[in-house]
């Protein structure tokens, strides 16, 4: 794999971890009546390659599951990101030289 591929996977992992963590933090703050994480920030992290972590956070913490922009938007973002990654990897594997030594 190329450096670009590793960077893309690292960015996706980081975005997912951040979105998951922010969902948990916002739920924790909501229970205590503290200042909350803005919805815009949660959705932004989900849009920036973190939809998978955001979706897992929604399910794990039972948070924002009744809000339509999260209940519909985050799974749609996740599907779009998975599709984009699948297309990238399909093109990367198809163009990878077959005779390159491992």
N, C-alpha and C positions, 0 to 999 in steps of 0.2 A: 504494500500500500504506500501511497505517496504521503508527503508531509501535509498536503492539503486535506487528504482524507482523515489523517489523524487529528488535524486541527478542527475539522468539521465535527468529528465524533466527540472530541473534548468539549467543543462549544455546546453541542446538544446535551451532553451529560451535565455540564455546568448549569445551563439554563434550566434543565429539569430539576436538578437539586435545589436551585434557588427558588423556583416556583413552588416546589413541594414545601420547602422550609418557610416560605412566606405564607402559604396557606395555613400551616400549623401555627405560625406566629400570630396571624390575624385571628384565628380561632381562639388561641390562648388569651389574646387581648380582649376579644369579644366577651369571653366568660368573666373577665375581671372588670369590665366597664372602662378599660383604658383607651388611650388614643389608638385608633385602628390604622391598619395599612390601607391606603386608598385603593379602591377597586381598579382604578386606572393602572396602578403599579402592578397589581396582580395580573391583569390582562396583558400588560406590556411584557412581563416576564414570560407569560404563556405564549405570546406571539413571537418572542425572540428565542425560538427553539426550545421552549420549556413547556410545551403543552402536555407532554406525557407526564412530567412531574406534577404539573398543575392538576391534571385529571386524577392522578393517584392521590394527591393531597386532598382534593375535594372528596374523594371516596373514603380515604383513611380517617380524615378528621370530621367527616359529615359536615362540610362547610361549603356554603354558596351553592348548594345543589338545587335549591328552589328558585334561584334567580335565572331567568331565561338567558341572559347574555353569558352566563357561566355554564348553565346546563346544556345549552346548545352550542355556544361559541367555542368553548374549550375543546369538546370532542371534534368539532369541525376543523379547528386549528391543528389538532393532533393528526387527523386524517390527512390534511394538506401537507403537514411536515413529513409524515411517513411516506406519502406519495413522492414528495420532492427528494427525500433521501433514497427511495427505491430507484427513481429515475437516475439520480446521480451515480449510485452504485452499479446499476445496470450498464450505464455508459462507461463507467470506469473499468469494470470487469471486461466489457466487450472490447475496449481499446487497449487492454493490458497486453504487452508483448508475451507471446506464448513461449518463446525460446529464451527468456530471461532466466539466468541462474538464480536459485533461491538463496 
